Amino acid sequence: MKYIETLKEGDWIGDVYLCRKKQSLVAKNGKTYYSIDLQDKTGMINAKVWDINSGIDHFEALDYIKVDGDVTVFQGTPQIRVRRIRRAQEGEYIPSDYLPVSSKDINQMYSELLKFVSSVKNEKLRKLLESFFVEDKEFIKSFRDHSAAKSVHHGFVGGLLEHTLSVTRMCDYYCTQYPILKRDLLIAAALFHDIGKTRELSLFPENDYTDDGQLLGHIVMGTEMVGEHIRRIPGFPAKTAAELKHCILAHHGEYEYGSPKKPAIIEAVALNFADNTDAKLQTFAEALAGAKDSGEWLGFNRLFDSNLRGSTEV
């Protein structure tokens, strides 16, 4: 198949893609047309069905569809002018070709995460971690398959695991440099900080906000999930529970970034810095991945409030 990232003006395609979005619109001449977003593991491209005729079979968003058409360029952006569409049959496509997946080995990452779980010396915190990451098979599958965001950073299968592990590694390093940090509390908070995203976002191919995700958000839901499991562990210290939940509630750092609380203990400050560092650097890395060369200006990015550029060779 022709992957989306390789398409250029003039190419003819006759391949299967995931229909990520479908809109029925009306042109200036009063004629109805479809605007659809096609996706594979390399990216997304918009396609237009200007002539809805017998060659355009019925399909819906999230269907795998066989598309025949040619690649054009509109306002500098590649676009597909569709001639024919039909729903793809089972066996005509491999789902993994259409979903963005972490470049890192998911099994290896999860094995490393479990080592962090077993490294926690506090018996109650370790038992709490094991209740999620060792014993809850449904949660484990969801956690391994989830993204960390809809689009901003780590928006791919395994993204939540990759981000969580990166944040935990940084927090572990902080503990070697700042002995004042309570390592067991910080490692537990790092591993738990984004578990609410397993309920905030749906799994691929949708990878979209759930109703609870829109109404509550992953910070609140993650805190609730931890609280539910804490209540099942007899004698779990109330102070430890409060500090752990505070770290989760405060990990975005500022009210304007959706944090219900600002960091009030040093472990919460450390977690906020680690989370922000990984999110920002991954966002920048993903922006650079689309650059044609290392020194290219990428344009204004609202997340950084700056015009971004890749580093030039020295």
C-alpha positions as CSV (number, residue, x, y, z in Angstrom):
1,M,0.0,0.0,0.0
2,K,1.0,3.6,-0.4
3,Y,1.5,5.1,3.0
4,I,0.1,8.7,3.5
5,E,3.5,10.2,4.4
6,T,4.8,9.2,0.9
7,L,1.9,10.6,-1.1
8,K,2.7,13.4,-3.5
9,E,0.8,15.5,-6.1
10,G,-0.1,13.4,-9.2
11,D,-0.1,10.0,-7.4
12,W,-2.9,7.6,-8.1
13,I,-4.1,5.6,-5.2
14,G,-6.2,2.4,-4.9
15,D,-5.6,1.4,-1.4
16,V,-7.4,0.7,1.9
17,Y,-7.4,3.5,4.6
18,L,-9.1,4.1,7.9
19,C,-11.9,6.7,7.6
20,R,-11.1,8.8,10.7
21,K,-13.8,11.3,10.0
22,K,-16.7,11.9,7.5
23,Q,-18.6,15.1,6.9
24,S,-21.5,15.7,4.5
25,L,-21.2,19.3,3.3
26,V,-22.8,21.6,0.7
27,A,-20.8,23.4,-1.9
28,K,-21.4,26.9,-3.1
29,N,-23.3,25.5,-6.1
30,G,-25.7,23.7,-3.7
31,K,-24.3,20.3,-4.5
32,T,-23.6,17.9,-1.6
33,Y,-20.1,16.5,-1.2
34,Y,-18.1,14.5,1.4
35,S,-15.0,15.7,3.2
36,I,-13.3,12.7,4.8
37,D,-10.1,12.3,6.8
38,L,-8.1,9.2,5.9
39,Q,-5.6,7.7,8.3
40,D,-2.8,5.1,8.4
41,K,0.1,4.7,10.8
42,T,2.1,7.4,9.1
43,G,-0.4,10.2,9.3
44,M,-3.6,11.6,8.0
45,I,-4.8,13.2,4.8
46,N,-8.1,14.9,3.8
47,A,-10.0,13.6,0.9
48,K,-13.0,15.1,-1.0
49,V,-15.8,13.2,-2.8
50,W,-17.1,15.9,-5.1
51,D,-19.3,13.5,-7.1
52,I,-21.5,11.2,-5.0
53,N,-22.5,8.6,-7.5
54,S,-22.9,4.9,-7.8
55,G,-19.2,4.4,-7.4
56,I,-19.4,5.7,-3.9
57,D,-20.7,2.9,-1.7
58,H,-22.1,3.6,1.8
59,F,-19.5,4.0,4.5
60,E,-19.2,5.6,8.0
61,A,-16.4,7.1,10.1
62,L,-14.1,4.4,11.5
63,D,-14.7,2.1,8.6
64,Y,-11.8,0.7,6.7
65,I,-12.5,1.8,3.1
66,K,-10.9,1.1,-0.3
67,V,-10.3,4.4,-1.9
68,D,-9.5,5.1,-5.6
69,G,-8.4,8.6,-6.5
70,D,-5.6,11.0,-7.3
71,V,-3.5,13.2,-5.1
72,T,-3.9,17.0,-5.6
73,V,-2.6,20.0,-3.7
74,F,-4.9,22.6,-2.3
75,Q,-3.4,25.7,-0.6
76,G,-0.1,23.9,-0.3
77,T,-1.6,20.9,1.4
78,P,-1.9,17.4,-0.2
79,Q,-5.5,16.2,-0.7
80,I,-7.1,13.3,-2.4
81,R,-9.8,13.7,-5.1
82,V,-11.8,10.5,-4.7
83,R,-13.3,8.7,-7.6
84,R,-14.6,5.5,-6.0
85,I,-15.1,4.2,-2.4
86,R,-16.2,0.8,-1.0
87,R,-16.0,-0.7,2.4
88,A,-12.9,-3.0,2.7
89,Q,-13.4,-6.7,3.3
90,E,-11.9,-8.6,6.2
91,G,-8.4,-9.8,5.0
92,E,-7.9,-6.8,2.8
93,Y,-6.1,-4.8,5.6
94,I,-4.0,-5.3,8.7
95,P,-5.2,-3.0,11.5
96,S,-1.6,-2.3,12.7
97,D,-0.9,-0.5,9.4
98,Y,-3.5,2.1,10.3
99,L,-2.8,2.9,13.9
100,P,0.1,5.0,15.2
101,V,2.2,2.8,17.5
102,S,5.1,3.6,19.8
103,S,8.5,3.1,18.2
104,K,9.6,1.5,21.5
105,D,8.9,-2.1,22.4
106,I,5.8,-2.2,24.5
107,N,6.7,-5.5,26.3
108,Q,10.1,-4.2,27.3
109,M,8.7,-0.9,28.5
110,Y,6.1,-2.7,30.7
111,S,8.8,-5.0,32.1
112,E,10.8,-1.9,33.1
113,L,7.7,-0.4,34.7
114,L,7.2,-3.5,36.8
115,K,10.7,-3.2,38.1
116,F,9.9,0.3,39.4
117,V,6.8,-1.2,41.1
118,S,8.8,-3.9,42.8
119,S,11.5,-1.3,43.8
120,V,9.0,0.5,46.1
121,K,9.8,-0.5,49.7
122,N,6.7,0.8,51.4
123,E,4.5,-2.3,51.7
124,K,1.1,-0.4,51.4
125,L,2.2,1.6,48.4
126,R,3.7,-1.4,46.6
127,K,0.5,-3.4,47.3
128,L,-1.5,-0.5,45.8
129,L,0.7,-0.4,42.7
130,E,0.5,-4.2,42.3
131,S,-3.3,-4.0,42.5
132,F,-3.3,-2.0,39.2
133,F,-0.1,-3.0,37.3
134,V,0.1,-6.7,38.3
135,E,-3.3,-8.0,39.3
136,D,-5.8,-6.0,37.2
137,K,-5.7,-7.7,33.8
138,E,-8.3,-5.4,32.2
139,F,-6.5,-2.3,33.4
140,I,-3.1,-3.6,32.3
141,K,-4.4,-4.2,28.7
142,S,-6.0,-0.8,28.6
143,F,-3.0,1.0,30.0
144,R,-0.6,-0.7,27.5
145,D,-2.8,0.1,24.5
146,H,-3.8,3.7,25.4
147,S,-2.4,6.9,24.1
148,A,-1.3,9.7,26.4
149,A,-3.3,12.3,24.5
150,K,-5.6,12.8,21.6
151,S,-3.1,14.8,19.6
152,V,-0.6,16.9,21.7
153,H,2.0,14.4,22.7
154,H,2.3,10.6,22.8
155,G,-0.9,10.3,20.7
156,F,-0.3,6.7,19.7
157,V,-0.8,3.1,20.9
158,G,1.6,2.6,23.8
159,G,1.9,6.3,24.3
160,L,0.5,6.3,27.9
161,L,3.0,3.6,28.9
162,E,5.9,5.4,27.2
163,H,5.1,8.7,28.8
164,T,4.5,7.2,32.3
165,L,7.8,5.3,32.1
166,S,9.7,8.4,31.0
167,V,8.2,10.5,33.9
168,T,9.0,7.7,36.4
169,R,12.7,7.5,35.2
170,M,13.1,11.2,35.7
171,C,11.5,11.1,39.1
172,D,13.9,8.2,40.0
173,Y,16.8,10.4,38.9
174,Y,15.6,13.3,41.0
175,C,15.7,11.1,44.1
176,T,19.4,10.4,43.5
177,Q,20.1,14.2,43.4
178,Y,17.7,15.4,46.1
179,P,17.6,13.0,49.1
180,I,14.8,15.1,50.7
181,L,12.4,13.5,48.2
182,K,10.5,10.5,49.5
183,R,11.3,8.0,46.7
184,D,8.4,5.5,47.4
185,L,5.8,8.3,47.3
186,L,7.3,10.0,44.2
187,I,7.7,6.7,42.2
188,A,4.1,5.7,43.1
189,A,2.8,9.1,42.1
190,A,4.7,9.0,38.8
191,L,3.3,5.6,37.9
192,F,-0.2,6.7,38.8
193,H,-0.3,10.3,37.6
194,D,-2.0,9.6,34.3
195,I,-3.9,6.4,34.8
196,G,-7.2,8.4,34.5
197,K,-6.4,8.6,30.8
198,T,-7.6,5.0,30.5
199,R,-11.1,6.4,31.2
200,E,-10.7,9.9,29.7
201,L,-9.8,8.7,26.2
202,S,-11.3,5.8,24.2
203,L,-9.0,3.2,22.7
204,F,-7.9,3.4,19.1
205,P,-9.1,3.8,16.4
206,E,-11.3,6.4,18.1
207,N,-8.8,7.8,20.5
208,D,-11.3,10.5,21.5
209,Y,-12.7,12.0,24.7
210,T,-15.3,9.9,26.5
211,D,-18.3,11.6,28.1
212,D,-16.6,11.2,31.6
213,G,-13.4,12.5,30.1
214,Q,-15.1,15.7,29.0
215,L,-17.0,16.1,32.2
216,L,-14.4,15.1,34.8
217,G,-10.9,14.8,33.1
218,H,-8.1,12.4,33.8
219,I,-6.8,14.1,36.9
220,V,-10.0,13.7,38.8
221,M,-10.7,10.3,37.5
222,G,-7.2,9.0,38.2
223,T,-7.4,10.3,41.8
224,E,-10.8,8.5,42.2
225,M,-9.3,5.2,40.8
226,V,-6.5,5.3,43.3
227,G,-8.9,6.1,46.1
228,E,-11.1,3.1,45.2
229,H,-8.1,0.8,45.4
230,I,-6.8,2.4,48.6
231,R,-10.1,1.6,50.3
232,R,-9.6,-2.1,49.6
233,I,-6.2,-2.2,51.5
234,P,-6.7,-2.5,55.2
235,G,-4.7,-0.1,57.3
236,F,-3.5,2.1,54.4
237,P,-2.1,5.2,56.1
238,A,-4.4,8.2,55.7
239,K,-1.5,10.7,55.4
240,T,0.2,8.6,52.7
241,A,-3.1,8.4,50.8
242,A,-3.6,12.2,51.0
243,E,-0.1,12.9,49.8
244,L,-0.3,10.5,46.9
245,K,-3.7,11.8,45.8
246,H,-2.4,15.4,46.1
247,C,0.5,14.6,43.8
248,I,-1.9,13.4,41.2
249,L,-4.2,16.3,41.6
250,A,-1.3,18.8,41.4
251,H,0.7,17.3,38.6
252,H,-0.2,19.9,36.0
253,G,1.2,22.5,38.3
254,E,-1.1,25.5,37.6
255,Y,-4.9,26.1,37.7
256,E,-4.8,27.4,34.1
257,Y,-3.4,24.0,32.9
258,G,-6.3,22.1,34.5
259,S,-4.7,21.3,37.9
260,P,-7.3,21.2,40.7
261,K,-4.5,21.9,43.2
262,K,-1.1,23.6,43.0
263,P,1.9,21.5,44.4
264,A,2.1,21.8,48.1
265,I,4.7,19.1,48.9
266,I,8.1,18.7,47.3
267,E,7.2,15.3,45.6
268,A,4.3,17.1,43.8
269,V,6.7,19.7,42.6
270,A,9.1,17.0,41.3
271,L,6.3,15.2,39.5
272,N,5.0,18.4,37.9
273,F,8.5,19.1,36.5
274,A,9.0,15.6,35.2
275,D,5.6,15.4,33.6
276,N,6.0,18.9,32.0
277,T,9.5,18.1,30.7
278,D,8.5,14.8,29.0
279,A,5.3,16.3,27.5
280,K,7.1,19.4,26.1
281,L,10.2,17.6,24.7
282,Q,8.0,14.9,23.1
283,T,5.8,17.6,21.6
284,F,8.8,19.3,20.2
285,A,10.2,16.0,18.9
286,E,7.0,15.2,17.2
287,A,7.0,18.6,15.5
288,L,10.6,18.1,14.3
289,A,9.7,14.7,12.9
290,G,7.6,16.4,10.3
291,A,10.4,18.8,9.2
292,K,12.1,18.3,5.9
293,D,15.5,19.1,7.3
294,S,17.1,19.8,10.7
295,G,17.3,23.5,10.2
296,E,13.8,24.1,8.9
297,W,11.6,26.7,10.6
298,L,8.4,25.0,11.6
299,G,6.1,28.0,12.1
300,F,4.3,29.3,15.2
301,N,3.4,26.7,17.8
302,R,0.7,27.8,20.3
303,L,1.9,25.3,22.9
304,F,5.3,26.9,23.0
305,D,4.1,30.4,22.1
306,S,7.0,30.6,19.7
307,N,8.1,30.0,16.1
308,L,10.0,26.7,16.3
309,R,13.1,25.6,14.4
310,G,15.1,22.4,14.3
311,S,18.8,22.5,15.5
312,T,21.4,22.9,12.8
313,E,24.5,20.8,12.7
314,V,27.6,22.2,14.4
